[in-house]
Amino acid sequence: MAAFYRALLDLDVQIAPGPGLALAGRPARAEGLGSAATVVCTGFANRPKGYRLLPGAIEHVLQRHRDVTFLIHGIVEGSDAEDEQSTFDRLSALGDRVVVRQDVLTQEEYAAWLGRADLVLLPYDRNVYKSRGSGVFIEAQRLGIPVIATQGCAFAQPAFEGGWGVEIADYTSEGVARAALAALGRLEELSARAGIAAREASDTLDVILGETVDAVRTQASAGVAGKVRRFIGRNFRTRPSAIPDA
């Protein structure tokens, strides 16, 4: 794809490796859903990610649910939350059922961290993420992991509509705790629906990529740029005018 777009746009197109490249699939949990569930929250811990809500929320959940472990990864260095280190200090003090990391994960570490998740927690600020996407959400979708996300975050709407996401309706520590407890109580159902969504997303992507490759191979004329622009716009519901001209 990079070579195609270099020729099409006459620009240098670089390939940026992402953590998803390391995720070939979700490891099976030998213990099954009857054992302790694992809730994962990972990423760059800037303020809109809602990490400040986690200490109170997790403490509330731990008091009411014995079979759960939290894996919390967040990087505050270089973010707008560098003065919120106390959040992670509080998390680290919650006991051995809360594992905290603040370093930069390698692709392999990220894959292992996310691969242990039964639930992915995304307590993002709806006012910021009402139109933003989430790479962690995309990974969860691809791996078939149910999510807990804030109501009003557009990126999570497919999970809510597909029955593999639980909404955080009240954007407080108590609201996050209620959503987490609800998700833990429905884990088997949510996991089954997330698996279906992952298979459907994979099938859809295969079709789109296959059609795109076929279109590129068969359009060798000078008008290929305009035709590809129209094709991409149609398949991704994007106005052709929003795609840069060659």
Order of alpha helices (4+ residues) and beta strands (2+ residues): alpha-beta-alpha-beta-alpha-beta-alpha-beta-alpha-alpha-beta-alpha-beta-alpha-alpha-alpha
